[in-house]
Amino acid sequence: MFPWYVLLLIGAAIALGGRQYFYGTLANKPRETCSWCRMASGHEVAGHTYETCRGLVRERQAEEQRAADRKFAADRRAEHQQNQQNELDQSRARQKGRMRLLQVGTVTTRTGPTGYVIDISGWMFDAATAASGQRPSGSPATFRTTGAPENVHGWTLPELHAMAHGGACTCDVVRLSRNTRH
C-alpha cells in the first residue's frame, strides 16, 4: 500500500490537472455575450446570446402590451365619442320633431298589471308641427300614452313632468321616471 503522503500528492496532481483542463477548455471556448443586455445594463453579460435573451423577449412583450393598451383606450375613446354624437343627434332630431304644446295635461302614477305605471293624459299638441316641418295649424291632437312620450310627440317625461308640476318635486313620477328610457 502507498503511504498517505503519496496519495496526497496524487490527489493534488489530479486536482491541478483537472483545473488546468477545465479552465483551458473554457478559456478556448468563445464566450456567448448578449448585445441587448450589454446595451441595457452597460456591462458585458455572458451566458446567452441576443437570440436567446429573455430580457429582450420581456421587453417586446411589454411593448406589445403597451401598444394593445393604447389601442384599447383609443377604441374606447372613439366609441364613447361616437355614442355621445349619436345621443346628441337623437336629441336634436327629437327636439326638431317636437310638436307644439297647446294644453298642459297631467303626469300621474297608477297601478297597472306590472306595478306602478306613469300615466300621461290631457296633453294636447298641434299635430301639424311634427317632424313634417309644417306650420302650426292650431288643430289639437290629444295623446294618452304609457310608453316613452318622446316617441309620440317629442317631449320627454322629465320635460312634461316639470311643466305639469311646475318644476322639481318629490312625487312618485320622479321616482318612477328614473327607470324609464328617454
Rosetta constraint file for C-alpha pairs under 8 A:
AtomPair CA 2 CA 6 HARMONIC 6.28 0.50
AtomPair CA 2 CA 7 HARMONIC 6.82 0.50
AtomPair CA 3 CA 7 HARMONIC 6.84 0.50
AtomPair CA 4 CA 8 HARMONIC 6.28 0.50
AtomPair CA 5 CA 9 HARMONIC 6.22 0.50
AtomPair CA 6 CA 10 HARMONIC 6.23 0.50
AtomPair CA 7 CA 11 HARMONIC 6.17 0.50
AtomPair CA 8 CA 12 HARMONIC 6.20 0.50
AtomPair CA 9 CA 13 HARMONIC 6.16 0.50
AtomPair CA 10 CA 14 HARMONIC 6.24 0.50
AtomPair CA 11 CA 15 HARMONIC 6.11 0.50
AtomPair CA 12 CA 16 HARMONIC 6.13 0.50
AtomPair CA 13 CA 17 HARMONIC 5.97 0.50
AtomPair CA 14 CA 18 HARMONIC 5.92 0.50
AtomPair CA 15 CA 19 HARMONIC 6.05 0.50
AtomPair CA 16 CA 20 HARMONIC 6.14 0.50
AtomPair CA 17 CA 21 HARMONIC 6.10 0.50
AtomPair CA 18 CA 22 HARMONIC 5.87 0.50
AtomPair CA 19 CA 23 HARMONIC 6.00 0.50
AtomPair CA 20 CA 24 HARMONIC 5.65 0.50
AtomPair CA 21 CA 25 HARMONIC 6.18 0.50
AtomPair CA 22 CA 26 HARMONIC 6.41 0.50
AtomPair CA 23 CA 27 HARMONIC 5.87 0.50
AtomPair CA 24 CA 28 HARMONIC 6.18 0.50
AtomPair CA 25 CA 29 HARMONIC 6.09 0.50
AtomPair CA 31 CA 46 HARMONIC 6.60 0.50
AtomPair CA 31 CA 47 HARMONIC 7.37 0.50
AtomPair CA 32 CA 46 HARMONIC 5.40 0.50
AtomPair CA 32 CA 47 HARMONIC 5.42 0.50
AtomPair CA 32 CA 48 HARMONIC 5.40 0.50
AtomPair CA 32 CA 49 HARMONIC 5.66 0.50
AtomPair CA 33 CA 44 HARMONIC 6.93 0.50
AtomPair CA 33 CA 45 HARMONIC 5.55 0.50
AtomPair CA 33 CA 46 HARMONIC 4.32 0.50
AtomPair CA 33 CA 47 HARMONIC 6.23 0.50
AtomPair CA 33 CA 48 HARMONIC 5.76 0.50
AtomPair CA 33 CA 49 HARMONIC 5.28 0.50
AtomPair CA 33 CA 50 HARMONIC 7.49 0.50
AtomPair CA 34 CA 38 HARMONIC 6.21 0.50
AtomPair CA 34 CA 44 HARMONIC 7.63 0.50
AtomPair CA 34 CA 45 HARMONIC 5.92 0.50
AtomPair CA 34 CA 46 HARMONIC 6.51 0.50
AtomPair CA 34 CA 47 HARMONIC 7.87 0.50
AtomPair CA 34 CA 48 HARMONIC 5.95 0.50
AtomPair CA 34 CA 49 HARMONIC 4.44 0.50
AtomPair CA 34 CA 50 HARMONIC 4.73 0.50
AtomPair CA 34 CA 53 HARMONIC 7.01 0.50
AtomPair CA 35 CA 39 HARMONIC 6.06 0.50
AtomPair CA 35 CA 45 HARMONIC 7.98 0.50
AtomPair CA 35 CA 49 HARMONIC 7.40 0.50
AtomPair CA 35 CA 50 HARMONIC 5.94 0.50
AtomPair CA 36 CA 40 HARMONIC 6.02 0.50
AtomPair CA 36 CA 50 HARMONIC 6.19 0.50
AtomPair CA 36 CA 53 HARMONIC 7.75 0.50
AtomPair CA 36 CA 56 HARMONIC 6.84 0.50
AtomPair CA 37 CA 41 HARMONIC 5.79 0.50
AtomPair CA 37 CA 42 HARMONIC 7.63 0.50
AtomPair CA 37 CA 43 HARMONIC 7.58 0.50
AtomPair CA 37 CA 44 HARMONIC 7.56 0.50
AtomPair CA 37 CA 45 HARMONIC 6.19 0.50
AtomPair CA 37 CA 53 HARMONIC 7.87 0.50
AtomPair CA 37 CA 55 HARMONIC 7.32 0.50
AtomPair CA 38 CA 42 HARMONIC 5.07 0.50
AtomPair CA 38 CA 43 HARMONIC 5.00 0.50
AtomPair CA 38 CA 44 HARMONIC 5.11 0.50
AtomPair CA 38 CA 45 HARMONIC 5.91 0.50
AtomPair CA 39 CA 43 HARMONIC 7.55 0.50
AtomPair CA 48 CA 52 HARMONIC 6.15 0.50
AtomPair CA 48 CA 53 HARMONIC 6.40 0.50
AtomPair CA 49 CA 53 HARMONIC 6.05 0.50
AtomPair CA 50 CA 56 HARMONIC 7.80 0.50
AtomPair CA 53 CA 57 HARMONIC 6.69 0.50
AtomPair CA 54 CA 58 HARMONIC 6.13 0.50
AtomPair CA 55 CA 59 HARMONIC 6.09 0.50
AtomPair CA 56 CA 60 HARMONIC 6.14 0.50
AtomPair CA 57 CA 61 HARMONIC 6.15 0.50
AtomPair CA 58 CA 62 HARMONIC 6.02 0.50
AtomPair CA 59 CA 63 HARMONIC 6.11 0.50
AtomPair CA 60 CA 64 HARMONIC 6.12 0.50
AtomPair CA 61 CA 65 HARMONIC 6.10 0.50
AtomPair CA 62 CA 66 HARMONIC 6.15 0.50
AtomPair CA 63 CA 67 HARMONIC 6.12 0.50
AtomPair CA 64 CA 68 HARMONIC 6.10 0.50
AtomPair CA 65 CA 69 HARMONIC 6.05 0.50
AtomPair CA 66 CA 70 HARMONIC 6.11 0.50
AtomPair CA 67 CA 71 HARMONIC 6.14 0.50
AtomPair CA 68 CA 72 HARMONIC 6.04 0.50
AtomPair CA 69 CA 73 HARMONIC 6.11 0.50
AtomPair CA 70 CA 74 HARMONIC 6.06 0.50
AtomPair CA 71 CA 75 HARMONIC 6.02 0.50
AtomPair CA 72 CA 76 HARMONIC 6.15 0.50
AtomPair CA 73 CA 77 HARMONIC 6.13 0.50
AtomPair CA 74 CA 78 HARMONIC 6.11 0.50
AtomPair CA 75 CA 79 HARMONIC 6.01 0.50
AtomPair CA 76 CA 80 HARMONIC 5.98 0.50
AtomPair CA 77 CA 81 HARMONIC 6.06 0.50
AtomPair CA 78 CA 82 HARMONIC 6.05 0.50
AtomPair CA 79 CA 83 HARMONIC 6.11 0.50
AtomPair CA 80 CA 84 HARMONIC 6.16 0.50
AtomPair CA 81 CA 85 HARMONIC 6.09 0.50
AtomPair CA 82 CA 86 HARMONIC 6.07 0.50
AtomPair CA 83 CA 87 HARMONIC 6.14 0.50
AtomPair CA 84 CA 88 HARMONIC 6.09 0.50
AtomPair CA 85 CA 89 HARMONIC 6.06 0.50
AtomPair CA 86 CA 90 HARMONIC 6.10 0.50
AtomPair CA 87 CA 91 HARMONIC 6.04 0.50
AtomPair CA 88 CA 92 HARMONIC 6.09 0.50
AtomPair CA 89 CA 93 HARMONIC 6.07 0.50
AtomPair CA 90 CA 94 HARMONIC 6.01 0.50
AtomPair CA 91 CA 95 HARMONIC 6.07 0.50
AtomPair CA 92 CA 96 HARMONIC 5.97 0.50
AtomPair CA 93 CA 97 HARMONIC 6.09 0.50
AtomPair CA 94 CA 98 HARMONIC 6.17 0.50
AtomPair CA 94 CA 150 HARMONIC 7.12 0.50
AtomPair CA 94 CA 154 HARMONIC 5.24 0.50
AtomPair CA 94 CA 155 HARMONIC 7.81 0.50
AtomPair CA 95 CA 154 HARMONIC 6.23 0.50
AtomPair CA 95 CA 155 HARMONIC 7.68 0.50
AtomPair CA 96 CA 131 HARMONIC 6.71 0.50
AtomPair CA 97 CA 129 HARMONIC 7.56 0.50
AtomPair CA 97 CA 130 HARMONIC 5.20 0.50
AtomPair CA 97 CA 131 HARMONIC 4.05 0.50
AtomPair CA 97 CA 132 HARMONIC 7.74 0.50
AtomPair CA 97 CA 133 HARMONIC 7.91 0.50
AtomPair CA 97 CA 153 HARMONIC 7.49 0.50
AtomPair CA 97 CA 154 HARMONIC 5.96 0.50
AtomPair CA 98 CA 129 HARMONIC 7.15 0.50
AtomPair CA 98 CA 130 HARMONIC 5.93 0.50
AtomPair CA 98 CA 131 HARMONIC 7.02 0.50
AtomPair CA 98 CA 153 HARMONIC 5.62 0.50
AtomPair CA 98 CA 154 HARMONIC 4.16 0.50
AtomPair CA 98 CA 155 HARMONIC 6.37 0.50
AtomPair CA 99 CA 125 HARMONIC 5.79 0.50
AtomPair CA 99 CA 126 HARMONIC 5.84 0.50
AtomPair CA 99 CA 127 HARMONIC 6.57 0.50
AtomPair CA 99 CA 128 HARMONIC 7.61 0.50
AtomPair CA 99 CA 129 HARMONIC 4.92 0.50
AtomPair CA 99 CA 130 HARMONIC 4.99 0.50
AtomPair CA 99 CA 131 HARMONIC 7.90 0.50
AtomPair CA 99 CA 153 HARMONIC 5.48 0.50
AtomPair CA 99 CA 154 HARMONIC 6.45 0.50
AtomPair CA 99 CA 155 HARMONIC 7.96 0.50
AtomPair CA 100 CA 125 HARMONIC 5.49 0.50
AtomPair CA 100 CA 126 HARMONIC 5.26 0.50
AtomPair CA 100 CA 127 HARMONIC 7.91 0.50
AtomPair CA 100 CA 129 HARMONIC 6.03 0.50
AtomPair CA 100 CA 136 HARMONIC 7.32 0.50
AtomPair CA 101 CA 123 HARMONIC 7.80 0.50
AtomPair CA 101 CA 124 HARMONIC 6.28 0.50
AtomPair CA 101 CA 125 HARMONIC 4.57 0.50
AtomPair CA 101 CA 126 HARMONIC 6.45 0.50
AtomPair CA 102 CA 123 HARMONIC 7.68 0.50
AtomPair CA 102 CA 124 HARMONIC 5.27 0.50
AtomPair CA 102 CA 125 HARMONIC 5.10 0.50
AtomPair CA 102 CA 126 HARMONIC 6.42 0.50
AtomPair CA 102 CA 138 HARMONIC 7.84 0.50
AtomPair CA 102 CA 140 HARMONIC 6.98 0.50
AtomPair CA 103 CA 122 HARMONIC 7.58 0.50
AtomPair CA 103 CA 123 HARMONIC 5.52 0.50
AtomPair CA 103 CA 124 HARMONIC 4.86 0.50
AtomPair CA 103 CA 125 HARMONIC 6.94 0.50
AtomPair CA 104 CA 122 HARMONIC 6.96 0.50
AtomPair CA 104 CA 123 HARMONIC 5.16 0.50
AtomPair CA 104 CA 124 HARMONIC 6.88 0.50
AtomPair CA 104 CA 163 HARMONIC 7.25 0.50
AtomPair CA 104 CA 164 HARMONIC 6.44 0.50
AtomPair CA 105 CA 120 HARMONIC 7.39 0.50
AtomPair CA 105 CA 121 HARMONIC 5.72 0.50
AtomPair CA 105 CA 122 HARMONIC 4.11 0.50
AtomPair CA 105 CA 123 HARMONIC 4.18 0.50
AtomPair CA 105 CA 124 HARMONIC 7.43 0.50
AtomPair CA 105 CA 164 HARMONIC 6.48 0.50
AtomPair CA 106 CA 119 HARMONIC 7.91 0.50
AtomPair CA 106 CA 120 HARMONIC 5.92 0.50
AtomPair CA 106 CA 121 HARMONIC 5.49 0.50
AtomPair CA 106 CA 122 HARMONIC 6.11 0.50
AtomPair CA 106 CA 123 HARMONIC 7.14 0.50
AtomPair CA 106 CA 164 HARMONIC 5.76 0.50
AtomPair CA 107 CA 118 HARMONIC 6.89 0.50
AtomPair CA 107 CA 119 HARMONIC 5.75 0.50
AtomPair CA 107 CA 120 HARMONIC 4.70 0.50
AtomPair CA 107 CA 121 HARMONIC 6.68 0.50
AtomPair CA 107 CA 160 HARMONIC 7.29 0.50
AtomPair CA 107 CA 161 HARMONIC 6.03 0.50
AtomPair CA 107 CA 164 HARMONIC 6.51 0.50
AtomPair CA 107 CA 173 HARMONIC 7.28 0.50
AtomPair CA 108 CA 118 HARMONIC 5.72 0.50
AtomPair CA 108 CA 119 HARMONIC 5.16 0.50
AtomPair CA 108 CA 120 HARMONIC 6.60 0.50
AtomPair CA 108 CA 172 HARMONIC 7.89 0.50
AtomPair CA 108 CA 173 HARMONIC 6.35 0.50
AtomPair CA 109 CA 116 HARMONIC 6.33 0.50
AtomPair CA 109 CA 117 HARMONIC 5.46 0.50
AtomPair CA 109 CA 118 HARMONIC 4.44 0.50
AtomPair CA 109 CA 119 HARMONIC 5.50 0.50
AtomPair CA 109 CA 172 HARMONIC 6.76 0.50
AtomPair CA 109 CA 173 HARMONIC 6.27 0.50
AtomPair CA 110 CA 116 HARMONIC 5.52 0.50
AtomPair CA 110 CA 117 HARMONIC 5.31 0.50
AtomPair CA 110 CA 118 HARMONIC 6.45 0.50
AtomPair CA 110 CA 119 HARMONIC 6.62 0.50
AtomPair CA 111 CA 115 HARMONIC 5.42 0.50
AtomPair CA 111 CA 116 HARMONIC 4.43 0.50
AtomPair CA 111 CA 117 HARMONIC 5.90 0.50
AtomPair CA 112 CA 116 HARMONIC 5.72 0.50
AtomPair CA 112 CA 117 HARMONIC 5.89 0.50
AtomPair CA 116 CA 176 HARMONIC 7.99 0.50
AtomPair CA 117 CA 146 HARMONIC 6.96 0.50
AtomPair CA 117 CA 176 HARMONIC 7.98 0.50
AtomPair CA 118 CA 146 HARMONIC 6.11 0.50
AtomPair CA 118 CA 173 HARMONIC 6.46 0.50
AtomPair CA 118 CA 176 HARMONIC 7.29 0.50
AtomPair CA 118 CA 177 HARMONIC 7.79 0.50
AtomPair CA 119 CA 144 HARMONIC 7.73 0.50
AtomPair CA 119 CA 145 HARMONIC 6.75 0.50
AtomPair CA 119 CA 146 HARMONIC 5.43 0.50
AtomPair CA 120 CA 144 HARMONIC 5.78 0.50
AtomPair CA 120 CA 145 HARMONIC 5.76 0.50
AtomPair CA 120 CA 146 HARMONIC 6.42 0.50
AtomPair CA 121 CA 143 HARMONIC 6.68 0.50
AtomPair CA 121 CA 144 HARMONIC 4.83 0.50
AtomPair CA 121 CA 145 HARMONIC 7.12 0.50
AtomPair CA 122 CA 142 HARMONIC 6.67 0.50
AtomPair CA 122 CA 143 HARMONIC 7.07 0.50
AtomPair CA 122 CA 144 HARMONIC 7.04 0.50
AtomPair CA 123 CA 142 HARMONIC 5.84 0.50
AtomPair CA 123 CA 143 HARMONIC 6.10 0.50
AtomPair CA 123 CA 144 HARMONIC 7.52 0.50
AtomPair CA 124 CA 140 HARMONIC 5.72 0.50
AtomPair CA 124 CA 141 HARMONIC 5.42 0.50
AtomPair CA 124 CA 142 HARMONIC 4.48 0.50
AtomPair CA 124 CA 143 HARMONIC 6.53 0.50
AtomPair CA 125 CA 140 HARMONIC 5.60 0.50
AtomPair CA 125 CA 141 HARMONIC 5.31 0.50
AtomPair CA 125 CA 142 HARMONIC 6.48 0.50
AtomPair CA 125 CA 143 HARMONIC 7.82 0.50
AtomPair CA 125 CA 153 HARMONIC 7.61 0.50
AtomPair CA 126 CA 130 HARMONIC 7.82 0.50
AtomPair CA 126 CA 136 HARMONIC 6.35 0.50
AtomPair CA 126 CA 137 HARMONIC 6.67 0.50
AtomPair CA 126 CA 138 HARMONIC 5.70 0.50
AtomPair CA 126 CA 139 HARMONIC 5.73 0.50
AtomPair CA 126 CA 140 HARMONIC 5.06 0.50
AtomPair CA 126 CA 141 HARMONIC 5.97 0.50
AtomPair CA 127 CA 136 HARMONIC 7.87 0.50
AtomPair CA 127 CA 137 HARMONIC 7.70 0.50
AtomPair CA 127 CA 139 HARMONIC 6.71 0.50
AtomPair CA 127 CA 140 HARMONIC 6.47 0.50
AtomPair CA 127 CA 141 HARMONIC 5.59 0.50
AtomPair CA 128 CA 132 HARMONIC 7.49 0.50
AtomPair CA 128 CA 133 HARMONIC 7.91 0.50
AtomPair CA 128 CA 134 HARMONIC 5.74 0.50
AtomPair CA 128 CA 135 HARMONIC 6.55 0.50
AtomPair CA 128 CA 136 HARMONIC 5.56 0.50
AtomPair CA 128 CA 137 HARMONIC 5.81 0.50
AtomPair CA 128 CA 138 HARMONIC 7.92 0.50
AtomPair CA 128 CA 139 HARMONIC 7.61 0.50
AtomPair CA 129 CA 133 HARMONIC 6.17 0.50
AtomPair CA 129 CA 134 HARMONIC 5.55 0.50
AtomPair CA 129 CA 135 HARMONIC 6.03 0.50
AtomPair CA 129 CA 136 HARMONIC 5.27 0.50
AtomPair CA 129 CA 137 HARMONIC 7.66 0.50
AtomPair CA 130 CA 134 HARMONIC 7.33 0.50
AtomPair CA 130 CA 153 HARMONIC 7.26 0.50
AtomPair CA 145 CA 149 HARMONIC 6.75 0.50
AtomPair CA 148 CA 152 HARMONIC 7.48 0.50
AtomPair CA 148 CA 156 HARMONIC 7.39 0.50
AtomPair CA 148 CA 157 HARMONIC 7.36 0.50
AtomPair CA 148 CA 180 HARMONIC 7.72 0.50
AtomPair CA 148 CA 181 HARMONIC 7.15 0.50
AtomPair CA 148 CA 182 HARMONIC 6.75 0.50
AtomPair CA 149 CA 153 HARMONIC 6.29 0.50
AtomPair CA 149 CA 154 HARMONIC 6.80 0.50
AtomPair CA 149 CA 155 HARMONIC 6.21 0.50
AtomPair CA 149 CA 156 HARMONIC 5.90 0.50
AtomPair CA 149 CA 157 HARMONIC 6.47 0.50
AtomPair CA 150 CA 154 HARMONIC 3.95 0.50
AtomPair CA 150 CA 155 HARMONIC 4.64 0.50
AtomPair CA 150 CA 156 HARMONIC 4.85 0.50
AtomPair CA 150 CA 157 HARMONIC 7.46 0.50
AtomPair CA 150 CA 182 HARMONIC 7.03 0.50
AtomPair CA 155 CA 159 HARMONIC 6.33 0.50
AtomPair CA 155 CA 160 HARMONIC 6.61 0.50
AtomPair CA 156 CA 160 HARMONIC 6.31 0.50
AtomPair CA 156 CA 182 HARMONIC 6.19 0.50
AtomPair CA 157 CA 161 HARMONIC 5.93 0.50
AtomPair CA 157 CA 177 HARMONIC 7.03 0.50
AtomPair CA 157 CA 182 HARMONIC 7.36 0.50
AtomPair CA 158 CA 162 HARMONIC 6.04 0.50
AtomPair CA 158 CA 174 HARMONIC 7.86 0.50
AtomPair CA 158 CA 177 HARMONIC 7.31 0.50
AtomPair CA 159 CA 163 HARMONIC 6.35 0.50
AtomPair CA 160 CA 164 HARMONIC 6.04 0.50
AtomPair CA 161 CA 165 HARMONIC 5.93 0.50
AtomPair CA 161 CA 166 HARMONIC 7.91 0.50
AtomPair CA 161 CA 167 HARMONIC 7.61 0.50
AtomPair CA 161 CA 173 HARMONIC 7.62 0.50
AtomPair CA 162 CA 166 HARMONIC 5.38 0.50
AtomPair CA 162 CA 167 HARMONIC 4.39 0.50
AtomPair CA 162 CA 168 HARMONIC 6.41 0.50
AtomPair CA 163 CA 167 HARMONIC 6.59 0.50
AtomPair CA 165 CA 169 HARMONIC 7.31 0.50
AtomPair CA 169 CA 174 HARMONIC 7.39 0.50
AtomPair CA 170 CA 174 HARMONIC 6.25 0.50
AtomPair CA 170 CA 175 HARMONIC 7.64 0.50
AtomPair CA 171 CA 175 HARMONIC 7.05 0.50
AtomPair CA 172 CA 176 HARMONIC 6.09 0.50
AtomPair CA 173 CA 177 HARMONIC 5.75 0.50
AtomPair CA 174 CA 178 HARMONIC 6.60 0.50
AtomPair CA 175 CA 179 HARMONIC 7.77 0.50
AtomPair CA 176 CA 180 HARMONIC 7.16 0.50
